[in-house]
Amino acid sequence: MTRWNVERIFFIGLDGAFRDIELDVGQVNVITGASGTGKSAVIKALDYCLGSSRCELPVYVKRHCLAVGVKWLRGRDELIVGRLVPPVGQRTSDHMFFTSGRGLSVPRRIDQFEGRTTVDAAKAMLERAFGIGDQEKGLQLVPGREPRDRATVRHVTPYVFVTKEVIDSETVLLHGLDDNRKASGIVATMPYFLGVSTEASAAAERRLRQARKALEIETAREDARRANDTLVKQRARILLTEARQIGLAPEPPAQADEIELLTLIREALHANVGSVQYPSEGELGTLNERRRAVLSELNQTKREHRAMTAAANESHGFQSAVSRQYDKLRIAEHLKLLDLPSTCPVCEADTEAGAAAAQALKSSLEMIRAESSEVGRIRPQLDARVGTLADKIMELSSTLRELDASIASALSQIQEGKRLADLAQVQAHFRGKASFFLETLDDQLLRPGKDLSGLRDEIAALEAQVDNDSRRIRLQRAEATVSRFASEAFAELPKEEPCVDAELQFSAREPQVSVVEPGPGGAILSMADVGSDQNYLAVHVAFAFGLQRFFENERRPVPGLLVLDQLSRPYFPNRGEEQTDDAAQAAFDPQDDPESAEDQRGRDVVPISLVDEDFQAMRQHIDFLFKEVEARRGMQVLLLEHAYFVDDPRYVRATKERWTRASGNALIPKYWKRRPDSR
């Protein structure tokens, strides 16, 4: 056996109480029981011992059980994983027990557990044993810090458990996908379990996404900083113009950056007093004249831009019309109408009508070709001219705003000069404004822009390392293989229209399974379109076995265990729980199953021996389980059921536990003492 199976599930209670369920590895195992006897708790116990962050065992189990454990087996290799059961009101236990080796004895008391460790360390040990991820990093995990696309032992549960919430659901494909906390991790790690990516490639993809996001954020910050720098420059130039007019600063250089401008302002605060230079009427007139020229040029450019845009749009429309006409006239070439004979094909009389029409068509085709070529030559020039004019409009608009600010500053200075007769008052007023400007300036704007070349180089290196094309091809191959395996299983299961003769198509991106009807006219149906609990059951069972077959063939690190919770749910969901089936009771011979005969109420394990459609469909599922497990090496199935096939020797032999109400048997015996520390 090359895959891990469960050899035993055991529970420990007070005063040496011990309960175990022994399973056959590589075989079908069945546990039948009445409602409330603890069948579904078997899945919760397995999940808890796989490192679940919460203990979801039923209250009765928590009140009467101290610990739960699972013994795994692969050939001669053995694992025993144990965990304390928290009392009612406590979510979980913060440690686990892990032992590996050969010939291990199952502990019957808590003090016999070995290998106590933290939950994270135990999960890492399970991952190494199952072969999940990079073994060198198994013990270096930081609690709560694992990225969601890092495969862990918790991500194998969707491929192992087919719970009652999933087995006939039209919306939930895998166990855990209905939980938002788990769904993202399941979807992110599915390529790893399908053999599409390795842990190293997943880490590279994760780092590439992070680097691209960081580059996007830093680029946005740099753009915002540059926009703020433009405002700083504009305000600084206005202040320096005022400083020059009152004799505190020279004319600033035209290409000075914000650092140089701010340095000139600081120098102006400590400059010696010079002569006052108010803006003259001539300077103000020059500014207004320049503003009118810029405004006129801006308006002219806008008109030219609108005209060019209209011309570009018209050329595009003309090109489309010419193309349509050309396509219509090419029908003549396709039908070979351009080489018509000069004689009538009926009466063989001479005629020039056909030749004239052909010549007209040729002339039209040549004319349209010439027009199309001319439009194709001119169109890029028009588009380039439109872009150039748009850039010029932006430049002129910026110049116009700067001129408006300069004119407003000059007018303000003239009025201030008239109001402030004393030079010292004018300079003190300027120094106050300049000081306030410097004090309120954000220091972040003065720092040089962040160098993003290193981040861009890292992104380029990661893009070269991450081969998206190969990954896509490998994913398509895995999806196709799983779809083929699932379709083969689907063909052997009972189903109704529209699933008869249909195939299954699996997509790992969502993930989802579609039903493909046969034939070229067949529809591609979603799960919601299937419309029958029997069909939903067949899809889930076929998909689960298709995945397991894929994992076996590709040697993926998923245990060869499949736990199915009540295949009979779509066929008789209430039978044996809330009502008595008189027909079944009448046809059932008590001598075939004396234990069930003791249950007089009929609300118990249902003995199946009738020959109607539902029972035959259920029998077909059971036949499929035994056939599939026999064909798959290392495959183990644990079936939790109400139904009991008394006339099927295979089913009877595979039944490891029968918890009928008449027998009083259950997962946790009723005579077990209640824990004193539990509510």
C-alpha positions in Angstrom: 0.0 0.0 0.0 1.5 3.4 -1.1 -1.1 5.8 0.4 -2.1 6.6 3.9 -5.2 5.0 5.3 -6.9 5.1 8.7 -6.5 1.9 10.7 -8.2 3.0 13.9 -10.2 5.8 15.4 -10.3 5.8 19.2 -11.9 7.7 22.1 -10.7 7.9 25.8 -13.1 8.6 28.7 -13.0 8.7 32.5 -11.9 5.8 34.7 -10.1 4.0 31.9 -13.1 4.1 29.5 -11.9 3.3 25.9 -13.8 3.1 22.6 -12.2 2.3 19.3 -13.4 1.7 15.7 -11.1 -0.6 13.7 -11.1 -0.1 10.0 -9.8 -2.3 7.1 -7.1 -0.5 5.1 -7.6 -0.5 1.3 -11.2 -1.6 1.7 -14.8 -0.3 2.0 -15.8 0.2 5.6 -19.3 0.9 6.7 -20.7 2.4 9.9 -24.5 2.2 10.1 -26.5 3.9 12.9 -29.7 5.5 13.8 -30.0 9.2 14.0 -28.2 10.7 17.0 -25.8 7.8 17.6 -22.8 9.8 16.5 -22.1 8.8 12.9 -21.3 12.3 11.7 -19.0 12.8 14.7 -16.6 10.4 13.1 -15.8 13.0 10.4 -15.5 15.7 13.1 -13.1 13.5 15.1 -10.9 12.9 12.0 -10.9 16.6 11.2 -10.0 17.6 14.7 -7.0 15.2 14.7 -5.9 16.8 11.4 -5.2 20.1 13.2 -8.6 21.9 13.0 -8.6 25.2 14.9 -11.9 24.4 16.4 -13.3 21.3 18.0 -16.7 20.7 16.5 -17.5 17.4 18.2 -21.1 17.2 19.5 -21.8 18.3 23.1 -22.4 14.7 24.2 -19.0 13.7 23.1 -17.3 16.7 24.8 -19.1 15.9 28.0 -18.1 12.2 28.1 -14.8 12.0 26.3 -11.3 13.2 27.4 -9.3 12.6 24.2 -9.7 11.4 20.6 -7.0 9.8 18.4 -6.4 8.4 14.9 -4.0 5.8 13.8 -2.8 6.2 10.2 -1.2 3.3 8.3 0.8 3.2 5.0 2.4 -0.2 4.5 4.5 -0.7 7.6 4.7 3.0 8.5 2.3 4.1 11.3 1.2 7.4 12.7 -0.8 8.0 15.9 -2.2 11.5 16.3 -4.1 12.4 19.5 -5.8 15.4 20.9 -7.5 16.4 24.1 -11.2 17.1 23.8 -12.0 20.5 25.3 -14.9 20.8 27.7 -18.1 22.5 26.6 -17.5 26.3 26.4 -13.9 25.9 25.3 -13.1 26.1 21.5 -10.1 23.9 21.2 -7.0 22.4 22.7 -3.7 24.2 22.2 -1.5 21.1 21.8 -1.5 17.7 20.1 0.2 14.3 20.4 2.2 12.9 17.4 4.0 9.6 17.2 5.4 7.9 14.2 7.1 4.6 13.7 6.3 0.9 13.3 4.4 -1.5 15.5 2.9 1.4 17.5 0.5 0.6 20.4 -2.7 2.6 20.6 -2.8 4.5 23.9 -5.8 3.6 26.2 -5.2 6.4 28.7 -4.2 10.0 28.3 -0.9 9.4 30.2 0.0 6.8 27.5 0.1 9.5 24.8 3.5 10.3 23.5 5.0 13.1 21.5 3.2 16.1 23.0 3.7 19.2 20.8 2.0 22.4 19.6 -0.8 22.2 17.1 1.3 24.0 14.4 4.3 21.7 15.0 2.0 18.6 14.8 0.5 19.9 11.5 4.0 20.3 10.2 4.9 16.7 11.1 1.7 15.5 9.4 2.7 17.5 6.3 6.1 15.9 6.2 4.6 12.4 6.7 2.0 13.0 3.9 4.7 14.7 1.7 3.0 18.1 1.6 5.2 21.1 0.7 8.9 21.8 1.3 10.1 19.4 4.0 13.0 21.8 4.9 10.5 24.4 6.0 8.2 22.2 7.9 9.3 23.2 11.4 9.9 26.9 10.6 6.3 28.0 10.4 5.2 31.2 12.2 1.8 30.6 13.9 -0.9 32.5 12.1 1.5 33.8 9.4 1.2 31.2 6.6 0.2 32.7 3.3 -3.1 31.4 2.0 -1.6 29.7 -1.1 0.9 27.6 1.0 -0.4 24.1 1.1 -0.9 22.6 4.5 -2.5 19.5 5.9 -5.7 21.4 6.5 -6.1 21.7 2.7 -6.4 18.0 2.2 -9.8 17.8 4.0 -11.9 18.9 1.0 -10.6 15.9 -1.0 -11.1 13.4 1.9 -14.5 14.4 3.4 -17.8 14.3 1.5 -20.0 15.5 4.3 -23.8 15.6 4.4 -23.7 19.3 3.6 -21.9 18.5 0.3 -22.9 15.1 -0.9 -26.1 16.2 -2.6 -25.6 19.9 -2.7 -26.2 22.0 -5.8 -24.0 24.9 -4.6 -21.1 23.5 -2.6 -18.6 21.4 -4.6 -16.1 20.5 -1.9 -16.0 20.4 1.9 -15.1 23.9 3.2 -16.0 25.9 0.1 -19.1 27.2 1.9 -16.9 28.8 4.6 -15.4 32.1 3.5 -12.5 31.7 5.9 -11.4 28.4 4.2 -12.6 28.8 0.6 -9.8 31.2 -0.5 -7.1 28.9 0.8 -8.7 25.8 -0.8 -8.9 27.5 -4.2 -5.4 29.0 -3.9 -3.7 25.6 -3.0 -5.7 23.5 -5.5 -3.0 23.9 -8.2 -0.4 22.5 -5.8 -2.5 19.4 -5.1 -3.2 19.0 -8.8 0.6 19.0 -9.5 0.4 22.3 -11.5 2.7 24.2 -9.2 5.3 23.6 -6.6 5.7 25.4 -3.3 8.7 27.3 -4.7 6.7 28.4 -7.8 3.7 29.3 -5.6 6.0 31.4 -3.4 7.4 33.1 -6.6 3.9 33.9 -7.8 3.0 35.2 -4.4 6.0 37.5 -4.3 5.3 38.7 -7.9 1.8 39.7 -6.9 3.1 41.5 -3.8 5.8 43.3 -5.8 3.4 44.4 -8.5 1.0 45.7 -5.8 3.9 47.5 -4.1 5.0 49.1 -7.4 1.5 50.3 -8.1 1.3 51.9 -4.6 4.7 53.5 -4.8 3.9 54.8 -8.3 0.7 56.4 -7.1 2.5 58.0 -4.2 5.2 59.4 -6.5 2.6 60.8 -8.9 0.9 62.5 -5.9 4.2 63.9 -4.7 5.0 65.3 -8.1 1.5 66.9 -8.3 2.2 68.5 -4.9 5.7 69.6 -6.1 4.1 71.5 -8.9 1.9 73.5 -6.5 5.0 74.2 -4.3 6.9 75.5 -7.3 4.0 77.8 -8.3 3.6 79.2 -4.8 7.4 79.6 -4.3 7.8 81.5 -7.6 5.0 83.9 -6.6 6.7 84.6 -3.3 10.1 85.1 -5.0 8.5 87.5 -7.5 7.2 89.5 -4.6 10.7 89.3 -2.9 12.3 90.6 -6.1 9.9 93.5 -6.3 10.8 94.7 -2.7 14.5 94.1 -3.2 14.9 90.9 -1.1 15.7 88.3 -3.9 17.0 88.2 -7.4 15.1 86.8 -10.4 14.8 82.9 -9.9 16.2 80.7 -12.7 13.6 79.4 -15.1 14.6 75.7 -14.6 15.0 75.8 -10.8 13.5 72.9 -8.9 11.5 73.2 -5.6 14.7 72.8 -3.5 16.4 75.8 -5.2 13.3 77.9 -5.0 12.9 77.2 -1.3 16.6 78.1 -0.7 16.1 81.4 -2.4 13.0 82.1 -0.2 15.1 81.4 3.0 17.8 83.7 1.8 15.3 86.4 1.1 14.2 86.2 4.8 17.7 87.3 5.8 18.6 89.6 2.9 19.7 93.2 3.3 17.1 95.8 2.6 17.1 97.1 -1.0 15.0 99.5 -2.9 11.4 98.9 -3.4 10.4 97.8 -6.9 6.7 97.9 -7.4 5.2 96.4 -10.5 4.9 99.1 -13.1 1.9 99.5 -15.4 4.2 98.4 -18.2 5.0 95.1 -16.5 1.3 94.5 -15.7 0.5 95.4 -19.3 3.1 93.0 -20.6 1.7 90.2 -18.4 -1.8 90.9 -19.7 -0.6 91.1 -23.3 1.2 87.7 -22.8 -2.0 86.3 -21.2 -4.1 87.4 -24.2 -1.6 85.8 -26.6 -1.5 82.6 -24.7 -5.3 82.5 -24.4 -5.7 83.2 -28.1 -3.2 80.4 -28.9 -5.0 78.1 -26.5 -8.4 78.8 -28.1 -6.9 78.3 -31.6 -5.3 75.0 -30.5 -8.6 73.8 -29.0 -10.4 74.6 -32.3 -7.7 72.8 -34.3 -7.9 69.8 -31.8 -11.7 69.6 -32.3 -11.3 69.8 -36.0 -8.6 67.1 -36.1 -10.7 64.9 -33.8 -13.7 65.2 -36.1 -11.5 64.5 -39.1 -10.1 61.4 -37.4 -13.6 60.2 -36.6 -14.8 60.8 -40.1 -11.8 59.0 -41.6 -12.6 56.0 -39.3 -16.2 56.0 -40.5 -15.1 56.4 -44.1 -12.6 53.6 -43.7 -15.4 51.4 -42.3 -17.7 52.2 -45.2 -15.0 51.6 -47.8 -14.2 48.2 -46.1 -17.9 47.2 -46.2 -18.2 48.2 -49.9 -15.0 46.3 -50.7 -16.2 43.2 -48.9 -19.4 43.3 -51.0 -17.6 43.8 -54.3 -15.2 40.9 -53.5 -18.2 38.6 -53.9 -17.6 39.1 -57.6 -14.0 37.7 -57.3 -15.2 34.8 -55.2 -17.9 33.9 -57.7 -15.4 34.5 -60.6 -17.7 37.0 -62.3 -14.9 39.2 -63.5 -14.0 36.9 -66.4 -17.5 36.4 -68.0 -17.4 35.4 -71.7 -18.6 37.7 -74.5 -21.2 35.2 -75.7 -24.6 34.3 -74.1 -24.3 30.9 -72.4 -27.9 30.1 -73.5 -28.3 31.2 -77.1 -24.5 31.7 -77.9 -25.2 35.1 -79.3 -22.6 37.8 -79.0 -23.2 40.2 -76.2 -21.0 42.8 -74.4 -23.3 43.2 -71.3 -21.4 40.7 -69.2 -18.0 42.1 -70.1 -19.1 45.7 -69.4 -20.5 44.7 -66.0 -17.2 42.8 -65.1 -15.2 45.8 -66.2 -17.3 48.1 -64.0 -16.8 45.8 -61.1 -13.0 45.8 -61.7 -12.9 49.6 -61.8 -14.9 49.8 -58.6 -12.6 47.4 -56.8 -9.5 49.3 -57.9 -11.0 52.6 -56.9 -12.0 51.3 -53.4 -8.6 49.7 -52.9 -6.9 53.1 -53.7 -9.3 54.9 -51.3 -8.7 52.4 -48.6 -5.0 52.6 -49.0 -5.1 56.4 -48.8 -7.3 56.4 -45.7 -4.9 53.9 -44.1 -2.0 56.2 -44.8 -3.6 59.4 -43.5 -5.3 57.9 -40.4 -2.1 57.5 -38.3 -1.1 61.0 -39.1 -4.4 62.4 -37.9 -4.2 60.4 -34.7 -0.7 61.6 -34.0 -1.7 65.2 -34.7 -4.7 64.8 -32.3 -2.3 63.6 -29.5 0.2 66.4 -30.2 -2.6 69.0 -30.0 -3.9 67.5 -26.7 -0.4 67.8 -25.1 -0.1 71.4 -26.4 -3.5 72.3 -24.8 -2.3 71.0 -21.5 0.9 73.0 -21.7 -0.9 76.2 -22.7 -3.4 75.7 -19.9 -0.6 75.4 -17.3 1.1 78.5 -18.7 -2.2 80.4 -18.6 -2.7 79.5 -14.9 0.8 80.7 -14.0 0.2 84.0 -15.8 -3.1 84.5 -14.0 -1.3 83.9 -10.7 1.4 86.4 -11.6 -1.1 89.0 -12.6 -3.1 88.5 -9.4 0.2 88.8 -7.5 1.1 92.0 -9.3 -2.2 93.6 -8.7 -2.0 92.6 -5.0 1.4 94.1 -4.7 0.3 97.4 -6.3 -2.5 97.6 -3.8 -0.3 96.6 -0.9 2.3 99.2 -2.0 -0.3 101.9 -2.0 -1.5 100.7 1.4 2.0 100.1 3.0 3.9 103.3 2.5 6.8 102.3 4.5 9.3 99.9 3.0 9.9 98.1 6.3 6.3 97.3 6.6 6.2 95.8 3.1 9.3 93.7 3.7 8.0 92.6 7.2 4.7 91.6 5.6 6.6 89.5 3.0 8.7 87.9 5.6 5.6 86.9 7.5 4.0 85.3 4.5 7.3 83.5 3.5 7.8 82.2 7.1 4.3 80.9 7.3 4.7 79.2 3.9 7.9 77.5 5.0 6.5 76.4 8.4 3.4 74.8 6.9 5.3 73.1 4.1 5.1 69.3 4.2 8.6 68.0 4.7 7.7 64.8 2.7 7.6 67.0 -0.4 11.2 67.9 0.0 12.5 64.3 0.0 13.7 62.9 -3.3 11.5 60.4 -5.1 11.9 56.8 -4.1 14.1 54.8 -6.4 11.8 52.1 -7.9 14.4 50.5 -10.2 15.2 47.7 -7.8 11.5 46.8 -7.5 11.1 46.8 -11.2 14.2 44.6 -11.6 12.7 42.2 -9.1 9.4 42.1 -10.9 11.2 41.4 -14.2 13.2 38.5 -12.6 10.1 37.0 -11.1 8.2 37.3 -14.4 11.0 35.3 -16.0 10.9 32.7 -13.3 7.1 32.3 -13.3 6.1 30.6 -16.6 2.4 31.4 -16.9 2.0 29.6 -20.2 3.4 26.4 -18.8 1.3 26.7 -15.7 -1.8 27.2 -17.8 -1.0 24.1 -19.9 -0.4 22.0 -16.9 -3.6 23.2 -15.3 -5.6 22.4 -18.4 -4.0 18.9 -18.5 -4.9 18.3 -14.9 -8.5 19.5 -15.4 -8.9 17.3 -18.4 -7.6 14.2 -16.6 -9.8 14.8 -13.6 -12.8 15.4 -15.9 -12.1 12.1 -17.7 -11.8 10.1 -14.5 -14.9 11.7 -13.1 -16.8 11.1 -16.3 -15.9 7.4 -16.3 -17.2 7.1 -12.7 -20.3 9.2 -13.6 -21.2 6.7 -16.3 -21.5 3.9 -13.7 -23.8 5.8 -11.3 -27.6 6.1 -11.3 -28.9 9.4 -12.6 -31.7 11.0 -14.4 -32.2 13.4 -17.3 -30.4 15.6 -18.3 -27.4 13.6 -16.9 -27.9 10.4 -18.7 -25.0 9.7 -21.1 -23.5 13.1 -20.1 -19.9 13.8 -19.1 -18.4 16.0 -16.4 -16.1 19.0 -17.0 -14.0 20.2 -14.1 -12.5 23.7 -13.8 -10.1 24.5 -11.0 -10.2 28.2 -11.3 -13.6 28.7 -9.7 -13.7 25.7 -8.9 -16.8 24.1 -10.5 -18.1 21.1 -12.3 -20.2 21.4 -15.4 -22.4 18.7 -17.0 -21.8 18.3 -20.7 -24.7 16.7 -22.6 -23.7 14.4 -25.5 -23.7 15.4 -29.1 -22.8 18.6 -30.9 -26.1 20.2 -29.9 -25.7 19.2 -26.2 -25.8 22.0 -23.6 -23.2 22.8 -21.0 -25.1 22.7 -17.7 -24.2 24.1 -14.4 -24.9 22.3 -11.1 -28.0 24.5 -10.7 -29.4 23.2 -14.0 -29.1 19.5 -13.1 -32.3 19.7 -11.0 -32.3 16.4 -9.1 -30.9 15.2 -5.8 -29.9 11.9 -7.4 -28.0 13.8 -10.1 -26.3 16.0 -7.5 -25.3 12.8 -5.6 -23.9 11.2 -8.7 -21.9 14.3 -9.6 -20.3 14.6 -6.1 -19.5 10.9 -5.8 -18.0 10.8 -9.3 -16.0 13.9 -8.8 -14.6 12.7 -5.4 -13.5 9.4 -6.9 -12.1 11.2 -10.0 -9.9 13.4 -7.8 -8.7 10.4 -5.8 -7.8 8.5 -8.9 -5.9 11.5 -10.2 -4.0 11.8 -6.8 -3.1 8.2 -7.0 -1.8 8.3 -10.6 0.1 11.5 -10.1 1.4 10.5 -6.6 0.1 13.6 -5.0 0.3 14.1 -1.2 -3.4 13.3 -0.4 -4.3 10.3 1.8 -6.1 7.5 0.1 -9.2 8.0 2.3 -12.7 9.0 1.3 -15.4 9.5 3.9 -18.9 9.6 2.6 -21.8 10.7 4.8 -25.1 9.0 3.8 -25.3 8.1 0.2 -28.9 7.2 0.8 -29.9 10.8 1.6 -31.5 11.5 -1.8 -33.4 8.2 -1.9 -35.0 7.9 1.5 -33.8 10.9 3.6 -36.5 10.5 6.3 -36.9 6.8 6.3 -35.6 5.2 9.5 -35.6 8.6 11.3 -39.1 9.9 11.4 -41.5 7.4 9.9 -42.0 3.7 9.6 -41.8 2.1 6.1 -44.6 -0.5 6.3 -43.6 -2.0 2.9 -40.0 -2.5 4.1 -41.1 -4.0 7.4 -43.5 -6.4 5.6 -40.8 -7.5 3.1 -38.0 -7.8 5.7 -37.4 -11.2 7.3 -36.4 -10.8 11.0 -34.3 -13.9 10.7 -32.0 -12.1 8.3 -31.2 -9.5 10.9 -32.4 -10.3 14.4 -30.8 -7.1 15.9 -33.0 -4.8 13.7 -36.0 -6.9 14.5 -35.9 -5.7 18.1 -36.5 -2.2 17.1 -40.3 -2.0 17.2 -40.6 1.7 16.4 -39.0 1.5 12.9 -37.1 4.8 13.4 -33.7 3.2 13.2 -31.2 1.7 10.9 -33.1 0.7 7.7 -32.7 -2.9 6.5 -32.6 -2.7 2.7 -33.8 -5.7 0.7 -36.7 -4.4 -1.5 -36.6 -4.3 -5.2 -37.8 -0.8 -6.1 -36.1 2.0 -8.1 -34.6 3.8 -5.1 -33.2 0.7 -3.5 -31.8 -0.5 -6.8 -30.2 3.0 -7.3 -28.7 2.8 -3.9 -27.5 -0.7 -4.6 -25.8 0.6 -7.7 -23.9 3.1 -5.7 -22.8 0.4 -3.3 -21.6 -1.8 -6.2 -19.6 1.2 -7.5 -17.9 1.7 -4.2 -16.7 -1.9 -3.9 -15.7 -2.0 -7.6 -13.8 1.3 -7.4 -11.9 0.4 -4.2 -10.9 -3.0 -5.5 -9.5 -1.3 -8.7 -7.6 1.4 -6.8 -4.4 0.6 -5.0 -4.4 2.1 -1.5 -7.9 3.4 -1.7 -10.0 3.3 1.5 -13.7 4.3 1.8 -15.5 4.9 5.0 -19.3 5.0 4.5 -21.5 6.5 7.2 -25.1 5.2 6.6 -28.6 4.7 7.9 -29.2 2.0 5.3 -28.1 -1.6 5.9 -28.1 -4.2 3.0 -28.8 -7.4 4.8 -28.8 -9.5 1.6 -25.4 -8.2 0.4 -22.6 -10.2 2.0 -20.0 -7.6 1.0 -21.9 -4.9 2.8 -22.4 -7.0 5.8 -18.7 -7.9 6.0 -17.7 -4.3 5.5 -19.9 -3.0 8.3 -17.7 -2.3 11.3 -20.3 -0.8 13.6 -24.1 -1.1 13.8 -25.7 1.4 16.2 -29.4 0.6 16.4 -31.7 1.9 19.0 -32.6 -1.6 20.1 -28.9 -2.4 20.8 -28.2 0.9 22.6 -24.8 1.1 20.9 -23.4 4.4 19.8 -20.2 6.2 19.1 -19.8 7.0 22.8 -21.5 4.4 25.1 -24.3 5.7 27.3 -22.7 4.3 30.4 -19.6 6.5 30.2 -19.3 8.9 33.0 -19.8 12.6 32.5 -16.7 14.9 32.8 -16.8 17.0 36.0 -15.2 20.0 34.2 -17.8 20.2 31.5 -21.1 22.1 31.6 
